[in-house]
């Protein structure tokens, strides 16, 4: 927007790039490098920021920072696609449970963090492409919610760890409360509330200001005076006590030390319980009463699902430790040296080492990596997620690919039957020997088995089922097939209506 020139407008043509018609952050430095280093450092360890930015080492860092920004944008976009797919899978009817609801909330927060990380990378390294409209609302949207989304994701991981701890280590209490359909909100809402409280002052740390510039006499780039918008820290953000006690130590404790300690404790307890659970699952149940065997089978089924979900949690926490540990270390280092850094800044100088700048840029990339790897973790660690993902992918495959295996798939429909896998003997479906279908995952078929507990254990049971289920039909493997999972080879799937 053009304005009338005034005495307060900046008219220094040296800060304008005549080739690109863009403002430069500083005047070109033409000092000799040896002379720069001789004048750079003071006796108290502080350095001149302007001279430091003219050194070859800092120029290399700027290139590294741009590289990190490019990688953040690429990985962030890929992570957004993966998180959207994860949400689509976890939201399916057969995947609905408290654990997966919390995972959906984690994916949403991670996706928001990726959006703001991409915006931050563009603003820092490619500022010309950052819209002025976003710059004007930067203090109210971009800056605070970039941190809030990170904190919410951390606290939701703690919530899902607590949920798995109760399921694995406190199974009796867990069975009493798992019937509550809104139980996931008891984990999600407190996590979001704590994230908002911890970051409430972020809304007051930055503000947008504008300055008049008039380069109408510097060439053809500008016809008159215009407003240039920029972001600057507020007095609160520059307050020494605020920086020391909130921005440094409170952030380290609330997003680093406390989450790390809680997650380590919960996951160690879960690992110990999983070891005991595996030993119980391997115990033979021969010679047990048939009724007790059915009850034991349902219990083993539920325990197997709990074990698989715990593996997903542990994989997520391992990736969290790997990506957040450098952030924790650098935060502790900054907190330990914050007094000397602030003393230098009061003198108009700085004391931030160059290696710390490199690590900080790499840490921002690691936050993007951590928020982008949800899909690979769920797919390779969670069997139910993997099976449901493959079913969802089949919905988008061309029909001629889906028809390839249809001739080998047979589906059976019967009334008042649970989901049962029957092996077909040489004589066909009606005269074969019954085989028990083992539980391996936690998908829709396992849930039916768990709910109804109707598994064939005798030849008589199979004959009765075969007499009822007399209408074989080809399995439709498209998206409309929601009644069972097709079984290939020597198995027939009996599904409940």
ChimeraX attribute file (.defattr): number of C-alpha atoms within 10 A of each C-alpha:
attribute: neighborCount
match mode: 1-to-1
recipient: residues
	/A:1	7
	/A:2	13
	/A:3	12
	/A:4	10
	/A:5	16
	/A:6	11
	/A:7	8
	/A:8	10
	/A:9	16
	/A:10	16
	/A:11	18
	/A:12	12
	/A:13	15
	/A:14	13
	/A:15	16
	/A:16	20
	/A:17	14
	/A:18	14
	/A:19	7
	/A:20	9
	/A:21	13
	/A:22	12
	/A:23	15
	/A:24	12
	/A:25	8
	/A:26	12
	/A:27	12
	/A:28	10
	/A:29	11
	/A:30	8
	/A:31	11
	/A:32	10
	/A:33	12
	/A:34	10
	/A:35	10
	/A:36	17
	/A:37	15
	/A:38	9
	/A:39	12
	/A:40	17
	/A:41	18
	/A:42	11
	/A:43	6
	/A:44	10
	/A:45	14
	/A:46	21
	/A:47	23
	/A:48	20
	/A:49	16
	/A:50	15
	/A:51	18
	/A:52	20
	/A:53	15
	/A:54	19
	/A:55	18
	/A:56	11
	/A:57	11
	/A:58	15
	/A:59	13
	/A:60	10
	/A:61	17
	/A:62	16
	/A:63	12
	/A:64	15
	/A:65	20
	/A:66	17
	/A:67	15
	/A:68	21
	/A:69	26
	/A:70	18
	/A:71	17
	/A:72	27
	/A:73	22
	/A:74	13
	/A:75	20
	/A:76	26
	/A:77	18
	/A:78	14
	/A:79	26
	/A:80	23
	/A:81	14
	/A:82	20
	/A:83	25
	/A:84	15
	/A:85	18
	/A:86	22
	/A:87	19
	/A:88	13
	/A:89	26
	/A:90	23
	/A:91	16
	/A:92	12
	/A:93	9
	/A:94	18
	/A:95	19
	/A:96	14
	/A:97	17
	/A:98	22
	/A:99	23
	/A:100	19
	/A:101	22
	/A:102	22
	/A:103	24
	/A:104	21
	/A:105	22
	/A:106	26
	/A:107	26
	/A:108	21
	/A:109	25
	/A:110	29
	/A:111	25
	/A:112	20
	/A:113	28
	/A:114	29
	/A:115	19
	/A:116	21
	/A:117	23
	/A:118	21
	/A:119	21
	/A:120	20
	/A:121	23
	/A:122	20
	/A:123	17
	/A:124	13
	/A:125	18
	/A:126	14
	/A:127	13
	/A:128	12
	/A:129	10
	/A:130	16
	/A:131	11
	/A:132	14
	/A:133	9
	/A:134	14
	/A:135	19
	/A:136	17
	/A:137	14
	/A:138	19
	/A:139	21
	/A:140	18
	/A:141	14
	/A:142	19
	/A:143	17
	/A:144	21
	/A:145	24
	/A:146	20
	/A:147	18
	/A:148	24
	/A:149	24
	/A:150	20
	/A:151	26
	/A:152	29
	/A:153	25
	/A:154	23
	/A:155	24
	/A:156	24
	/A:157	25
	/A:158	21
	/A:159	22
	/A:160	23
	/A:161	25
	/A:162	18
	/A:163	22
	/A:164	26
	/A:165	21
	/A:166	17
	/A:167	22
	/A:168	23
	/A:169	19
	/A:170	13
	/A:171	14
	/A:172	11
	/A:173	11
	/A:174	16
	/A:175	11
	/A:176	9
	/A:177	10
	/A:178	14
	/A:179	11
	/A:180	9
	/A:181	11
	/A:182	12
	/A:183	16
	/A:184	20
	/A:185	14
	/A:186	12
	/A:187	23
	/A:188	22
	/A:189	14
	/A:190	15
	/A:191	20
	/A:192	19
	/A:193	13
	/A:194	16
	/A:195	24
	/A:196	19
	/A:197	11
	/A:198	18
	/A:199	19
	/A:200	14
	/A:201	14
	/A:202	21
	/A:203	16
	/A:204	16
	/A:205	18
	/A:206	20
	/A:207	18
	/A:208	16
	/A:209	13
	/A:210	12
	/A:211	12
	/A:212	19
	/A:213	21
	/A:214	24
	/A:215	21
	/A:216	16
	/A:217	13
	/A:218	16
	/A:219	12
	/A:220	10
	/A:221	16
	/A:222	15
	/A:223	13
	/A:224	15
	/A:225	20
	/A:226	21
	/A:227	15
	/A:228	13
	/A:229	15
	/A:230	14
	/A:231	15
	/A:232	13
	/A:233	13
	/A:234	13
	/A:235	13
	/A:236	15
	/A:237	18
	/A:238	13
	/A:239	11
	/A:240	16
	/A:241	12
	/A:242	15
	/A:243	18
	/A:244	18
	/A:245	12
	/A:246	16
	/A:247	17
	/A:248	19
	/A:249	19
	/A:250	16
	/A:251	19
	/A:252	20
	/A:253	16
	/A:254	17
	/A:255	20
	/A:256	21
	/A:257	14
	/A:258	12
	/A:259	16
	/A:260	20
	/A:261	10
	/A:262	13
	/A:263	21
	/A:264	16
	/A:265	12
	/A:266	19
	/A:267	20
	/A:268	13
	/A:269	14
	/A:270	25
	/A:271	18
	/A:272	12
	/A:273	17
	/A:274	20
	/A:275	11
	/A:276	11
	/A:277	18
	/A:278	13
	/A:279	10
	/A:280	12
	/A:281	14
	/A:282	8
	/A:283	8
	/A:284	8
	/A:285	12
	/A:286	7
	/A:287	7
	/A:288	11
	/A:289	10
	/A:290	10
	/A:291	9
	/A:292	11
	/A:293	15
	/A:294	17
	/A:295	14
	/A:296	14
	/A:297	19
	/A:298	21
	/A:299	14
	/A:300	17
	/A:301	22
	/A:302	18
	/A:303	20
	/A:304	19
	/A:305	22
	/A:306	21
	/A:307	24
	/A:308	19
	/A:309	25
	/A:310	26
	/A:311	20
	/A:312	20
	/A:313	24
	/A:314	21
	/A:315	17
	/A:316	19
	/A:317	19
	/A:318	14
	/A:319	17
	/A:320	20
	/A:321	16
	/A:322	12
	/A:323	20
	/A:324	20
	/A:325	17
	/A:326	16
	/A:327	22
	/A:328	20
	/A:329	13
	/A:330	16
	/A:331	19
	/A:332	19
	/A:333	13
	/A:334	18
	/A:335	20
	/A:336	14
	/A:337	14
	/A:338	18
	/A:339	14
	/A:340	16
	/A:341	18
	/A:342	19
	/A:343	16
	/A:344	18
	/A:345	16
	/A:346	11
	/A:347	11
	/A:348	12
	/A:349	20
	/A:350	21
	/A:351	20
	/A:352	18
	/A:353	10
	/A:354	13
	/A:355	9
	/A:356	13
	/A:357	15
	/A:358	15
	/A:359	14
	/A:360	17
	/A:361	17
	/A:362	18
	/A:363	20
	/A:364	18
	/A:365	22
	/A:366	21
	/A:367	21
	/A:368	26
	/A:369	20
	/A:370	19
	/A:371	29
	/A:372	25
	/A:373	19
	/A:374	24
	/A:375	22
	/A:376	14
	/A:377	17
	/A:378	23
	/A:379	18
	/A:380	12
	/A:381	20
	/A:382	22
	/A:383	19
	/A:384	23
	/A:385	24
	/A:386	19
	/A:387	18
	/A:388	20
	/A:389	19
	/A:390	12
	/A:391	17
	/A:392	17
	/A:393	13
	/A:394	16
	/A:395	14
	/A:396	11
	/A:397	11
	/A:398	10
	/A:399	12
	/A:400	7
	/A:401	10
	/A:402	15
	/A:403	13
	/A:404	9
	/A:405	11
	/A:406	15
	/A:407	10
	/A:408	14
	/A:409	20
	/A:410	20
	/A:411	21
	/A:412	19
	/A:413	20
	/A:414	19
	/A:415	12
	/A:416	12
	/A:417	20
	/A:418	22
	/A:419	29
	/A:420	25
	/A:421	21
	/A:422	22
	/A:423	19
	/A:424	18
	/A:425	15
	/A:426	10
	/A:427	9
	/A:428	11
	/A:429	21
	/A:430	16
	/A:431	14
	/A:432	16
	/A:433	17
	/A:434	20
	/A:435	19
	/A:436	13
	/A:437	16
	/A:438	12
	/A:439	19
	/A:440	13
	/A:441	23
	/A:442	25
	/A:443	19
	/A:444	21
	/A:445	21
	/A:446	22
	/A:447	21
	/A:448	20
	/A:449	20
	/A:450	23
	/A:451	11
	/A:452	14
	/A:453	18
	/A:454	17
	/A:455	22
	/A:456	19
	/A:457	15
	/A:458	12
	/A:459	14
	/A:460	11
	/A:461	13
	/A:462	21
	/A:463	18
	/A:464	11
	/A:465	18
	/A:466	18
	/A:467	11
	/A:468	14
	/A:469	18
	/A:470	13
	/A:471	11
	/A:472	14
	/A:473	11
	/A:474	13
	/A:475	21
	/A:476	19
	/A:477	20
	/A:478	17
	/A:479	12
	/A:480	8
	/A:481	12
	/A:482	13
	/A:483	17
	/A:484	21
	/A:485	21
	/A:486	20
	/A:487	16
	/A:488	15
	/A:489	10
	/A:490	16
	/A:491	20
	/A:492	20
	/A:493	22
	/A:494	27
	/A:495	23
	/A:496	18
	/A:497	13
